[in-house]
Amino acid sequence: MISYQKFGLKEVINASGRMTILGVSKVSEGVLAAQRFGGEHFFEMSELSIQTGAYLAKLLQVEDTQIVSSASAGIAQSVAAVIGQGDMYHTYHPYSERFSQREIVVPKGHNVDYGTPVEVMVALGGGQVVEAGYANMCSGEHLEQVITEKTAAILYIKSHHTVQKSMLNVEEAAKVAQAHQLPLIVDAAAEEDLFKYAKAGADLVIYSGAKAIEGPSAGLVIGKKRLVEWVRLQSKGIGRAMKIGKDNILGFTQAVEDYLQQGSESGEAMKTRLAPFVAAVNQIPGLSAAIVQDSAGRDIYRGSVKVQGEKTARQVIEELKAENPAVYTREYQANVGIIEFDIRSVNQAEMEKIIQRLEAIMA
């Protein structure tokens, strides 16, 4: 019998969002059923990869797709793919000096740590990050300034972790890539729109399976058929260390189908659920709360709580984590006294527990 107690674990209330450190998402009964079917049967794994890829390509209106183990694996394998361009020698010798076209141009404000640095995944794929522009600004001209004969691709990170101000958009990056006959890779790991970036001109787009899509641990690479085939080829190379099981391939495929049919919770619904939470927090001495939109402009709304009492935001965060259940929040603005509560994975009973904990901490 599986339980928290069996392994000496604390229960977790996830008010942080779809975060890797907390196991990302809960999966539905339909996804669990698909995983069970995968776990109980055998397959020709190469055909499973090709056929699920073709099935999802039809749903997503792209040339081809490839399921991988995570969005991070998608970055590494996509980088290896555009460097090797289908060459089997490269697949077996991905870091060989025979392949000198290794530079991956990234806007400087996109070279972030999202749990691991972007440049680590690029290096794992055999690439070398070349930063374009500045920490607070990057334009198409800035990208062009650093493109050389050694450039293999442009990489664009669409994420709340990146600098949002004065950055070119995907369409503008695509124009530069097309003008220089380079592939554009877009890491859209936590993004909710599975069509937008391919339509905007990206050649490869990478999504996390367990974030917006709420599937099992997986990643998805979509885009141009030739490039996706090069990504698929990496299963014989660096992708072997990142392989995904048959159960998660089928579970993820079901999750995408469900996501396209049902969508995710709307921003308006989040605001409605947040309203009584924010009102209750505003009754707690030393705290003031408001509803705010996601900093990257997604249709996601959160409770933003300003800590103004004797305790700091960091102290409140640590005390929320200390008890059982542990309450995890978004900590990115703790240095300016703000804690954010993402309620997408929080039910009404858990929200009430959070309020009770905040009352006890501030008392």
C-alpha positions in Angstrom: 0.0 0.0 0.0 1.5 3.3 -1.1 1.3 6.2 1.3 3.3 9.3 2.5 3.8 7.4 5.8 5.4 4.4 4.2 8.4 6.4 3.0 8.4 9.0 5.8 7.3 11.8 3.5 5.4 15.0 4.2 2.2 15.8 2.3 2.6 18.8 0.1 0.1 21.5 -0.8 1.4 22.8 -4.1 0.7 26.6 -4.3 3.9 27.0 -6.3 2.6 26.0 -9.7 3.6 23.1 -12.1 7.1 22.8 -10.7 9.6 20.0 -11.3 10.7 20.1 -7.6 7.2 19.1 -6.5 6.4 16.5 -9.2 4.9 19.0 -11.6 1.2 17.9 -12.0 -1.4 15.4 -11.0 -2.6 13.2 -13.8 -6.2 12.2 -14.7 -7.8 8.8 -14.5 -7.8 8.6 -18.3 -4.0 9.2 -18.4 -3.5 6.6 -15.7 -5.5 4.1 -17.8 -3.3 4.8 -20.8 -0.2 4.4 -18.7 -1.5 1.1 -17.3 -2.2 -0.2 -20.9 1.4 0.7 -21.8 2.8 -0.9 -18.7 0.9 -4.2 -19.3 1.9 -4.6 -23.0 4.9 -4.9 -25.2 5.6 -2.8 -28.3 8.1 -2.3 -31.1 9.4 0.8 -29.5 10.7 2.5 -32.6 7.2 2.1 -34.2 5.6 3.3 -31.0 7.7 6.5 -31.2 6.9 7.1 -34.9 3.2 6.3 -34.7 2.4 8.3 -31.6 4.5 11.1 -33.1 2.4 11.0 -36.3 -0.9 10.8 -34.3 0.0 13.9 -32.3 1.3 15.7 -35.4 -2.3 15.5 -36.9 -3.8 16.8 -33.7 -1.3 19.7 -33.5 -1.3 20.5 -37.3 2.4 20.1 -37.7 4.6 17.9 -39.9 5.8 15.6 -37.1 6.3 15.3 -33.4 8.6 13.3 -31.1 7.9 12.4 -27.4 11.0 12.7 -25.2 11.6 12.3 -21.5 11.3 16.0 -20.6 11.5 19.5 -22.0 15.2 19.6 -20.9 15.9 16.5 -22.9 14.1 18.1 -25.8 16.5 21.0 -25.7 19.6 18.8 -25.6 18.4 16.5 -28.3 17.2 19.3 -30.6 20.6 21.0 -30.3 22.3 17.7 -31.1 19.9 17.2 -34.0 20.7 20.6 -35.7 24.4 20.1 -35.3 24.5 16.5 -36.6 21.8 17.0 -39.3 21.0 13.3 -39.5 24.7 12.2 -39.8 25.1 8.7 -38.1 28.7 9.4 -37.3 27.6 12.4 -35.3 25.0 10.4 -33.6 27.6 8.0 -32.3 30.3 10.7 -31.8 28.2 13.8 -30.9 31.2 15.8 -29.6 33.5 15.1 -32.5 35.6 18.0 -33.8 34.5 16.9 -37.3 31.3 19.0 -36.7 32.4 22.6 -36.3 28.9 24.3 -36.7 28.0 24.2 -33.0 27.2 27.8 -32.0 23.6 28.2 -30.6 22.6 31.9 -30.6 20.5 32.8 -27.5 19.2 36.2 -26.4 21.3 37.1 -23.4 18.2 37.6 -21.2 17.1 34.0 -22.1 20.2 32.4 -20.8 18.6 31.7 -17.4 18.5 29.0 -14.7 15.1 27.3 -14.8 16.2 24.6 -12.4 19.4 24.1 -14.4 21.0 26.6 -16.7 19.9 26.7 -20.3 23.6 26.5 -21.3 24.0 23.2 -19.6 21.3 21.6 -21.8 22.9 23.2 -24.9 26.3 21.8 -23.9 24.8 18.4 -23.3 23.6 18.5 -26.9 27.1 19.5 -28.0 26.3 23.1 -28.6 28.1 26.3 -27.5 25.9 29.2 -26.3 26.6 32.6 -28.0 24.7 35.3 -26.2 23.0 38.1 -28.3 22.1 41.5 -27.1 22.0 42.5 -23.5 20.4 41.3 -20.2 17.6 43.9 -20.6 17.3 44.1 -24.4 17.6 41.9 -27.6 16.4 42.7 -31.1 16.7 41.0 -34.4 19.7 43.1 -35.2 21.4 41.8 -32.0 20.8 38.2 -33.2 22.3 39.0 -36.6 25.4 40.6 -35.1 26.6 37.3 -33.6 25.6 34.9 -36.4 28.7 33.3 -38.1 29.5 30.4 -40.3 29.7 28.3 -37.1 26.1 29.1 -36.1 23.9 26.0 -36.0 20.6 27.4 -34.7 18.8 30.2 -32.8 17.3 29.2 -29.5 14.4 31.2 -28.0 13.3 30.6 -24.4 9.6 31.4 -23.9 9.3 31.4 -20.1 8.5 33.5 -17.0 12.1 32.9 -16.0 13.5 35.1 -18.8 13.7 38.8 -19.1 10.4 40.1 -20.6 11.3 43.7 -21.2 12.6 44.9 -24.6 12.9 41.4 -26.0 12.1 40.4 -29.6 9.2 38.0 -30.0 9.2 34.6 -31.7 8.0 36.0 -35.0 10.9 38.4 -35.1 13.4 35.7 -34.2 11.9 33.5 -37.0 12.5 36.2 -39.6 16.2 36.4 -38.6 16.4 32.6 -38.7 14.8 32.3 -42.1 17.0 35.1 -43.5 20.1 33.3 -42.5 18.7 29.8 -43.4 19.0 28.6 -39.7 16.6 26.6 -37.7 14.8 28.3 -34.9 14.2 26.2 -31.7 11.7 27.5 -29.2 11.6 26.1 -25.7 8.0 26.7 -24.6 8.1 24.2 -21.8 5.3 25.7 -19.6 3.3 27.4 -22.3 -0.3 26.6 -22.8 -0.7 27.2 -26.6 0.4 24.1 -28.5 -0.1 25.8 -31.9 1.1 29.4 -31.6 4.9 29.0 -31.9 5.0 26.6 -34.8 2.6 28.9 -36.7 4.9 31.8 -35.8 7.7 30.3 -37.8 9.6 28.1 -35.3 11.2 25.0 -36.8 11.2 23.0 -33.5 9.0 23.8 -30.5 9.6 22.0 -27.1 6.9 21.5 -24.5 6.9 19.9 -21.0 4.5 17.0 -20.8 3.7 17.5 -17.1 3.1 21.3 -16.9 0.3 22.9 -18.8 -0.7 19.6 -20.4 -0.8 17.8 -17.0 0.6 14.5 -18.3 3.2 12.2 -16.8 6.9 13.0 -16.9 7.6 13.6 -20.6 8.5 16.3 -23.2 7.3 16.9 -26.7 9.2 18.3 -29.7 7.1 19.4 -32.6 7.8 21.0 -36.0 9.4 20.3 -39.4 9.5 16.7 -40.3 13.2 16.5 -41.3 14.3 18.2 -38.0 12.0 16.0 -35.9 13.5 12.9 -37.6 16.9 14.2 -36.6 15.7 14.5 -33.0 14.3 11.0 -33.2 17.7 9.7 -34.4 19.2 10.9 -31.1 17.6 7.8 -29.4 20.7 6.0 -30.8 23.0 8.7 -29.3 22.7 11.0 -26.4 18.9 10.3 -26.2 19.6 6.8 -25.0 20.4 8.3 -21.6 17.1 10.2 -21.7 14.8 7.5 -22.9 11.1 7.5 -22.0 9.1 4.4 -21.1 6.2 3.0 -23.1 3.8 3.7 -20.2 4.6 7.4 -20.2 4.6 7.7 -24.0 1.0 6.4 -24.1 0.0 8.3 -21.0 1.3 11.6 -22.4 -0.3 11.0 -25.8 -3.7 10.7 -24.0 -2.9 13.8 -21.9 -2.4 15.9 -25.1 -5.7 14.6 -26.6 -7.5 15.4 -23.4 -5.9 18.8 -23.1 -6.9 19.8 -26.6 -10.5 18.7 -25.9 -10.9 20.1 -22.4 -8.4 22.9 -22.2 -7.2 24.1 -18.8 -8.7 26.3 -16.1 -9.3 29.8 -17.5 -8.0 33.0 -16.0 -11.5 34.1 -15.1 -12.1 30.9 -13.2 -8.9 31.4 -11.3 -9.8 35.0 -10.3 -13.2 33.7 -9.1 -11.5 31.1 -6.9 -8.9 33.6 -5.7 -11.3 36.3 -4.6 -12.3 34.8 -1.2 -8.7 33.6 -0.6 -7.4 37.2 -1.1 -10.2 38.6 1.0 -9.4 36.3 3.9 -5.6 37.0 3.7 -6.4 40.7 3.8 -7.9 40.1 7.3 -4.6 38.8 8.6 -2.5 41.5 10.4 0.8 42.1 8.6 -0.4 40.8 5.2 -2.0 42.4 2.2 -3.1 40.5 -0.8 -4.1 41.1 -4.4 -4.8 39.1 -7.6 -2.1 39.5 -10.2 -1.5 38.1 -13.7 1.4 35.9 -14.6 4.5 38.0 -15.4 5.0 36.3 -18.8 1.5 37.4 -19.9 -0.1 33.9 -19.8 -3.8 33.6 -18.8 -2.8 32.6 -15.3 -3.7 34.5 -12.1 -2.2 34.2 -8.7 -2.6 35.6 -5.2 0.2 38.1 -4.5 0.8 38.6 -0.7 2.9 41.4 0.6 4.4 40.7 4.0 4.6 43.8 6.1 4.8 42.6 9.7 7.7 41.8 11.9 8.5 38.6 9.9 10.1 38.7 6.5 8.6 37.0 3.4 11.4 34.5 3.5 10.6 33.6 7.1 6.9 33.1 6.3 7.9 30.9 3.3 10.1 28.7 5.4 7.5 28.4 8.1 4.8 27.4 5.5 7.2 24.6 4.4 8.1 23.4 7.9 4.8 21.8 8.9 2.9 18.8 7.6 1.4 19.3 5.1 4.2 21.5 3.7 2.9 24.5 1.8 5.0 25.5 -1.2 4.7 28.9 -2.8 6.3 31.0 -5.5 9.4 32.6 -4.0 10.7 34.7 -6.9 9.8 38.0 -5.3 10.6 37.1 -1.6 13.5 39.6 -1.7 11.0 42.5 -2.0 8.6 41.0 0.5 6.1 39.3 -1.8 4.9 35.7 -1.8 2.8 34.4 -4.7 0.2 31.6 -4.4 -0.6 29.7 -7.6 -3.9 27.9 -7.0 -4.1 25.8 -10.2 -3.3 22.6 -8.3 -4.9 23.8 -5.0 -8.5 22.8 -4.0 -10.8 24.7 -1.7 -10.0 22.7 1.4 -6.3 23.2 0.8 -6.8 27.0 0.4 -8.5 27.1 3.8 -5.5 25.2 5.3 -3.2 27.8 3.8 -5.2 30.6 5.3 -5.1 28.9 8.7 -1.4 28.5 8.5 -0.8 32.1 7.6 -3.0 33.2 10.5 -0.9 31.0 12.9 2.4 32.2 11.5 1.5 35.9 11.6 0.1 35.6 15.1 
